[in-house]
Amino acid sequence: MKMLLESPEQKVHLNITANQCPGCPSNLAARLVMQVTFETLKNQRPIIFGQGCGIGRDFLQRSGLGTHDSGIAAMKTAMAIRGIDRPVVVIDGDGQIDMGLADMATAFQLGYQYVHVVCDNQAHAASGSHTTGATDILARTSVRSAGEPRPRKLFPLMLMFSGAAYVATASVSHPQDLERKLKNAFTRMPAFIQVLTPCNPSWGYDDDKGTLVARLAVECGMWPLYEWKDRVFGRQNVPRKATVKDYVSLQRRYAHLDEEGIQVLERYVGGLDDLMAKLEQGFGEP
Ligand code: SF4
């Protein structure tokens, strides 16, 4: 198998420019993941595998839509047969959460040793920005002009109870937190990290505002940062500096919201806060 992302100079993370939109947050996050992976694990010759809009597009090796995790199971098995022991990191988008749900949950349940990073832009951005299971409540997509009344899947929590040794959420707006979590994941596999990476055209903000929008999501509580590590759950303490209104006002995907709609989102954030508190109470530091 050809590995386009390997080079003798180990500058592989520079190879993924593939005509992404200017300021694409998924591209930024993917570069950071690759840089941290290749710098941290350089003596173990890591392999990066996957694909997504903004994530190398067709420059990365991949197994097919929704099958990256079964591809990894096959790769790890083939490597084991040949006596090859190299770390593998998958990077893809939130479409994998829908299309690859069975593969991913089963690969984690079976204990395959790899790290899976999802750059979550809450849309099938490469094929018209329609809804995924990660699309936020009431966010407009190309096929839902008023948005969905349903909350997104909380996929890290699903994997937390499906054999993961490590799960976390992260955001492209908090690169040091993402780097720390990647390093935690490298020593606790199977591991899953879901990184919030807004999408310029799907979300409808100016193309220099991607990291600002992501930061507001964290600071208003729509995107809590948390991790499950060594069987302990913890939420990162981020000051609540922004309101839900601050967050939605920068995005055309929420332009249809009136005061009542914003209150729905505020209640949703309140529900997430309650859930995080209960998880910390039940699974936090003893
Ligand atoms: S459509 Fe979205 S995810 Fe795709 S390259 Fe543009 S900003 Fe990035």
Residues whose N, C-alpha, C, O or C-beta is under 5 A from the ligand:
A	BS01	SF4	Q20 C21 C24 S26 C53 G54 A125 C199 N200 P201
